[in-house]
Every structure is written in C-alpha cells, then in structure tokens.
Amino acid sequence: MARTRGGNHTKRTTDELRKRIVNGELPGGTRLTELGLAEDLAISRTPIREAMSRLAEEGLLERVRGGGFVVRTFTLEDMIDAIELRGVLEGTAARIAAERGVAPANLAEIKRLLERLEGCFGGDAATMNFDAYSELNARFHDQLAESCASQVIQHELRRVALLPFASPSAFVMARPDDAASYRSLVVAQTQHHALVAAIERREGARAEAIAREHARIARSNLEAAFETGQPGPDTLSHLARYAEHG
C-alpha cells in the first residue's frame, strides 16, 4: 500500500509540474530544486525528485551542475523535428525487426501489451482509461525497440526520447474527455495492430512505413494544440495530458 501511495504522489506531482511547464507557469530557463518545489507543492521531496527525473526523461527538464534541474526552452519546430526523428528511428527498428525476425518471447510480450492496450478503450472518451493507456503505450514502444535486437538503434532511440515531446510517454495537449483525442487514439491503436502484424509477417518495408506514419499522429496533435491554444513563443497553453506519442 505504501508503494502504491508513493506512486500516486509521484504521478500527481509529475502531472502538476508538466502542466506548469507546458502552460508557461515555469518558463524555459527556470531553475527547479527539490526543496523549493516541496515547499511550493506541500509535498515530500521524494516524489518531487522522482517527478523531475521523469520529466527529464521526457525532455522537459535538464539536470544542472550542483544539483537540481532547469526547464528546457523549446519551440514548435524543435518538437516537430524531435517527433519526426523518433519516427525515422522507430521505422528503422521495425524494419530490422521484421527482416531479422523477433524472438518468440519478445513477440509474445508485445502481443500481451497490445491486448492490454485494447482493454483501455471504452465506448467513448468518457470511458477511456487514459492513464493506463499512457503507461502501457510507453512499455509497448520500449518492447518494439528491443525487438530489433540492435544496441545501436536502441541507444539512439533512448537519446531522441530526451528531446522535447519525443518520448512515447510525453503528452501534448488535450482533455481526456475530448472526442477528437479519443478518435486519434483509436487510429493509433489500429496502427499498433498493423505494425505488429507486419513485423510478424516479416514485411520490413510495410512495418517501417507504419511506424513512421504512427509518429505523425503525435505531430498532428501537437500542431493542433498550437493552433487552438494560442501559445507563447516557447510553450503550449494546454495541459499536457495526451498525445499519441506513437
């Protein structure tokens, strides 16, 4: 129970800090420390520390010398380029996995995650389990990266995931009850199924094309957020909540 409560504290803290960064309350260049945030959010330093580490993995924060983190400064073009680069790398990983074949245990785990992702969908946005979907989606993409059995590709994917909004666990925009967001995730899940099928059938070119198109969903959602949110030069004005981060 203690571990569950700790995880919930970390998730809520991560969501709150992500929101503040994305809507401009914590602009680029802002220095963040555990002590300062713990006092501001009235929470212990442990979830603060874990939340900042997660946001650094998402590319929103950078570690600085002497401890603490600084909010990264980024533009729409930076984020689009990062998403496009991830699409290229994931496409390459998918093609290699299809051409070389995937270990049975790895493929079984990918299919298991795919089934669990399917279980996150209800009949509409109101019944969609967005939180579970985001977690499983990140694991699904990690497993796909491992399926190519290339240390070089996996290393580069880890690096690109540190760029702003390029990580599969990064969220860009939207409300969980938004119908357009829900439809976007339905399309993304269809692409998940097609991607796994192409890899299993050893269709390298098709697997690569699907993976690269898949990343385009994140780009479309990001651009929509900027169009509707009237953001400032470096930030979105919507809560970072969802994206099909591919």
Secondary structure, DSSP 8 states (H G I E B T S, - for coil): -HHHHHHHHHHHHHHHHHHHHHTTSS-TT-EE-HHHHHHHHTS-HHHHHHHHHHHHHTTSEEE-TTS-EEE----HHHHHHHHHHHHHHHHHHHHHHHHH---HHHHHHHHHHHHHHHTT--SSGGG--HHHHHHHHHHHHHHHHHHT--HHHHHHHHHHTTSTTTSTT---S--TT-HHHHHHHHHHHHHHHHHHHHHHTT-HHHHHHHHHHHHHHHHHHHHHHHHHH---SS--SS--------
